[in-house]
Amino acid sequence: ALSNARKAATLAEQWNQADTLHYALTCLAEALCAAGDVEGAFEVNQRAMQLAKSVSPWFFRISAYAEAKLYLAKGDVRVAARILDEIEPLIEVRDQAGSFLIVKTALFLAQERFAEVVLTLERPVCEMERQGRNWPLMELLPCMALALHALGRKEVAQDMIGRCLTLAAPEGFVYTFVKWGEPMHKLLLEALKRSIEIGYVQQLLSAFPVREARQMPETCIVPPTASRFSPSALVEPLSRREMEVLKLLGQGFSDKQIAEALVIARETVHKHLKNIYGKLGVHSRTEAIASARQLGLL
């Protein structure tokens, strides 16, 4: 993510197109934060915020939301709350069901205002599910599940996290869950005991820091430093061509780019990917890359 975001920012600067550069810087700040470089993320987001002033109020609000999230990541809830208070009078309808709602919910969780999280999200989440708006749901369903669990409504919380896992599993989302730390780890442990998306939940649990991973039941421990696969897990070895496709996949190539690099038809690429998925026992590009790395194939 960092590599792509830096490349995007460099290209956007060469293009000298303000809104594209703003978007690239926003992505870079988010990637830096996810990688643990919060201070670096602050610097990049400040640059994005200055640029946003010359673009539009909407872009400025995007940078303000990002700044509030960075303060939450830093543990400074007071400043994050102040930023949202200052920006709230300027928000528009589309923000109410998007970025502002996501940051506001994260703030409520940090303030342990769990009942307000549930009240704030009940109607928007139902509407988003009806409309099939999966991106904001990936951010909001975990928040609602955590709040419900904290309120002691464990059955409803498990239903909520189950809905989220069903949406997230095909795409292999990991950071969406892991960023919430120990409270989410406990929630996923309960999901595992209830046999909810077992393979996917085990993958998520293995991605948490060692401290949380050691709390997993012995029957499902997957140490973060060890592979959850073994060479014998492969139904059969990958062919030479499948390895070539896999390596390009790991470099972030699209199907079209793989076809061009190997001088083969896109339909042939699709067949190779289907074979690779079957041999690795996965269902998506993200899972294939993760599995291959754990097996030492990449």
Salt bridges, closest charged atoms under 4 A:
GLU13 OE2 - ARG47 NH2 2.33
GLU39 OE2 - LYS74 NZ 3.42
GLU86 OE2 - ARG82 NH1 3.05
GLU88 OE2 - LYS104 NZ 3.82
GLU92 OE2 - ARG61 NH2 3.55
GLU92 OE1 - ARG94 NE 3.50
ASP95 OD2 - ARG61 NE 2.58
GLU116 OE1 - ARG113 NH2 2.71
GLU127 OE2 - ARG130 NH2 2.36
GLU129 OE1 - ARG163 NH2 2.59
GLU139 OE1 - LYS179 NZ 2.83
GLU155 OE1 - ARG194 NH1 3.15
ASP159 OD2 - ARG163 NH1 3.30
GLU182 OE2 - LYS186 NZ 3.80
GLU182 OE1 - ARG211 NH1 3.07
GLU190 OE2 - HIS149 NE2 2.96
GLU212 OE2 - ARG211 NH2 2.65
GLU236 OE1 - LYS279 NZ 3.79
GLU242 OE1 - LYS279 NZ 2.74
GLU244 OE2 - ARG240 NH1 2.91
GLU244 OE1 - ARG241 NH1 2.77
ASP255 OD2 - HIS270 NE2 3.13
ASP255 OD1 - ARG285 NH1 2.48
